[in-house]
Amino acid sequence: MSFSTKDIAKCLEGYNPTSFEYGMGGCVLSVALLSSSPAPLCRETIYIIASPADLTRLSQGERGLRTVACFSSEAAAFDLDDFCRENELDALFLALSPSTETVYSLIYSALRDNLLLAQFSRDLLDMLFHDGSVQKMVDLAYGYLENPIVVFDAGLHLIAVRWDSPNMDEHTERLIRTGHLEKEDIKMMNYNNIHERVKKSSVPVLVQNKKYKGDRIIAMLNNKKDLGQVSVVEVERPFKDIDYKLMDILRNSIAQQVRKDEFIRHTKGFNYEYFLKDLLDGKFTMSTDISKRVASLDKEFSDPIYCLVFEIDRTPGAVAVPHIRSSFEALLPGISTIVYNGQIVAVVSGRSKSALKDDEISVIERFCTDNELFCGMSNAFKSITNLLDYYSQAMRAIQFGAGDSTIPGLFAYSKHFIRHVASVFLQKENAVTFCCPQIKQLVEHDKTKGKDLAKTLYMYLLHGNANVAASAMFIHRNTMLYRMRLINELVSVDYEDPMLRQYIILSYEMMSN
C-alpha cells in the first residue's frame, strides 16, 4: 500500500499542516530524524526537521525527498514554494510546533499500521490465488486482530471460527457446538435493530450489545448481495483503530473466497465434499457421467487411502469444528475433510503409494490428545468409492478403543480388528462351543483361583515375548514366568503351532466379549 503526503498530513492534522508537493512519490519504508541521519539521504524515508536551517541540507542531496518540518512555513526566511519546487521536495510545515519526537512517534505508528495492512492484504491475496479457504483466512486474521473471529453464511450458519480465548459465553459456546444460530440467538443478535444497521453499512460497524459478552466489530461480506457476515469480538485485547481497516480487508477477501467456492461448485458440477457425502449416504450410482468424475477423483484420492472419523460428541465442552477441520488439513499433506452426521470425516491420500509412517501417525495422535478428540482410523484402501465400508471400519475402531479408555486419542482399526471379528461371530455362534479347550479350562481355573492365567497366555501369544507381555500387563517378569509355569502344568500348548496360537488368541477374544 502507498503512504502519500496526504496520509502523512492526515496523521498530523491536529498540528495544522501546510503541504508542498513537488516530489516524485514512490514507496515509503521508514521515518527518521534528519539531525541523526547519515548521508546520503534516501527517497524512501520521511525526514523530520526541527529548524529552518536544516532545510539547506535537503537542497544538497538527492531530489525527490520527503520531510516534515516542526515549525510553520512563516518561520523560513525564503520562499518555500520555490524551494520545494526547485528541489522536487514533498514537505509539510506544522503551524502548531510539536517536538520532533512526537511527530516521529505519530508517523512511525501510522507507517507501521500501513505496512501491516499491506502485509495482511498480500497474505490474503496469496490464499485467494492458491489453496485457500474461509477458515484459513480466519486463522490468518486472528494473528493480526488478536481477538476471536466468527463468520456466518447468508443463512446464519457458522462457516468459520477462531476462538482460542477461554472467555466464552453460553450463547457463543452453543453456536460453536451446533454450528448455527437458533431463533433466540437471532433475536439477541438483532437487539435494537443492530443487524439491519450492519446490513446497510458499507464499512465495519462497532456493535455494543448488552446481551453479548464483549463488544463486536461486524461487517457484511457484501452489501449488495447477502453472502453472510464476519465479526470480531473484543475479548483478548481492546479494539484499535486499525482493526476496522483489517476487518474491511478480511471481509472483502472472504467475500471473494465465497464467490470462488461457489464458482468452483457450479463449473465443476461437484465439489469433492458433496461427492464424499453422497458416497457415505449410499447415493452413488455408476452412470457414465459419474464414472468420468470418479476417474478424476480417483487421481485426487489416490492409493493408499485412509478414512479417519472424529466423534465430536465424545469431546467434553464446545468444539470449534471449522477450526479443527482447518488445523487437521494443515497437519499433513493429502488431507481432505467434511462434516458428516455431526462428525468430522477425514480422507488421507495422495501419498505416492506410501502408507502412513509411524511419525505421521504420532503427529495425528498428538493432535487428538491436544484437542481432546476421539478419532477412529481405518485400514488403508485403494478406491475412494469404497469410502462407506472404511468409514464403518473407523467407527468400529472408536467403538472398541473408546470402550476400553475414556482418554481421547487415535484408535486404529488394525489394533481392534479381532474384537470386531469376535463381535460379528458371536451374533450367530455360542463362544463356549467355539473356543479352544485350553482357554476354556484356564478361564474356569481363573474363576476359582483368580490367577488371570487366560489373559496371561493370550498376552504372551499376542506379543511373542515374556518380557514384552509382562510390560504390557504391568506385572513383573518373574510374575509372568511363574504364571506361564502354572499354565503349562494345567494345559498342553504347542507354542510352535501357528494355527493353535491363532485359535487361542481368537478364543480369548470371544470369551472376553
C-alpha positions, 0 to 999 in steps of 0.5 A: 500500500502507498503512504502519500503526503496526504496520509502523512498530513492526515496523521498530523492534522491536529498540528495544522499542516501546510503541504508542498508537493513537488516530489516524485512519490514512490514507496515509503519504508521508514521515518527518521530524524534528519539531525541523526541521519547519515548521508546520503539521504534516501527517497524512501524515508520521511525526514523530520526537521526541527529548524529552518536551517536544516532545510539547506541540507535537503537542497544538497542531496538527492531530489525527490525527498520527503520531510516534515518540518516542526515549525510553520512555513512563516518561520523560513526566511525564503520562499518555500514554494520555490524551494520545494519546487526547485528541489522536487521536495514533498514537505509539510510545515506544522503551524502548531510546533510539536517536538520532533519526537512526537511527530516521529512517534505519530508517523512511525505508528501510522507507517507501521499500521500501513505496512501491516495492512499491506502485509495482511492484504498480500497474505490474503491475496496469496490464499485467494490465488492458491489453496485457500479457504474461509477458515484459513483466512480466519486463522490468518486474521486472528494473528493480526486482530488478536481477538476471536473471529466468527463468520456466518453464511447468508443463512446464519450458519457458522462457516468459520471460527477462531476462538482460542480465548477461554472467555466464552459465553453460553450463547457463543459456546452453543453456536460453536457446538451446533454450528448455527444460530437458533431463533433466540440467538437471532433475536439477541443478535438483532437487539435494537435493530443492530443487524439491519444497521450492519446490513446497510453499512458499507464499512465495519460497524462497532456493535455494543450489545448488552446481551453479548459478552464483549463488544463486536466489530461486524461487517457484511461480506457484501452489501449488495448481495447477502453472502453472510457476515464476519465479526470480531469480538473484543475479548483478548485485547481492546479494539484499535483503530486499525482493526476496522481497516483489517476487518474491511480487508478480511471481509472483502477477501472472504467475500471473494473466497465465497464467490470462488467456492461457489464458482468452483461448485457450479463449473465443476458440477461437484465439489469433492465434499458433496461427492464424499457425502453422497458416497457415505449416504449410499447415493452413488450410482455408476452412470457414465457421467459419474464414472468420468468424475470418479476417474478424476477423483480417483487421481485426487484420492489416490492409493493408499487411502485412509478414512479417519472419523472424529466423534465430536460428541465424545469431546467434553465442552464446545468444539470449534469444528471449522477450526479443527477441520482447518488445523487437521488439513494443515497437519499433513499433506493429502488431507481432505475433510467434511462434516458428516452426521455431526462428525468430522470425516477425514480422507488421507491420500495422495501419498505416492503409494506410501502408507502412513509412517509411524511419525505421521501417525504420532503427529495425528495422535498428538493432535487428538490428545491436544484437542481432546478428540476421539478419532477412529482410523481405518485400514488403508484402501485403494478406491475412494468409492469404497469410502462407506465400508472404511468409514464403518471400519473407523467407527468400529475402531472408536467403538472398541478403543473408546470402550476400553479408555475414556482418554481421547486419542487415535484408535486404529482399526488394525489394533481392534480388528479381532474384537470386531471379528469376535463381535460379528461371530458371536451374533450367530455362534455360542463362544463356549462351543467355539473356543479352544479347550485350553482357554476354556479350562484356564478361564474356569481355573481363573474363576476359582483361583483368580490367577488371570492365567487366560489373559496371561497366555493370550498376552504372551501369544499376542506379543511373542515375548515374556518380557514384552507381555509382562510390560504390557500387563504391568506385572513383573517378569518373574510374575509372568514366568511363574504364571506361564509355569502354572499354565503349562502344568494345567494345559498342553500348548504347542507354542510352535503351532501357528494355527493353535496360537491363532485359535487361542488368541481368537478364543480369548477374544470371544470369551472376553466379549 
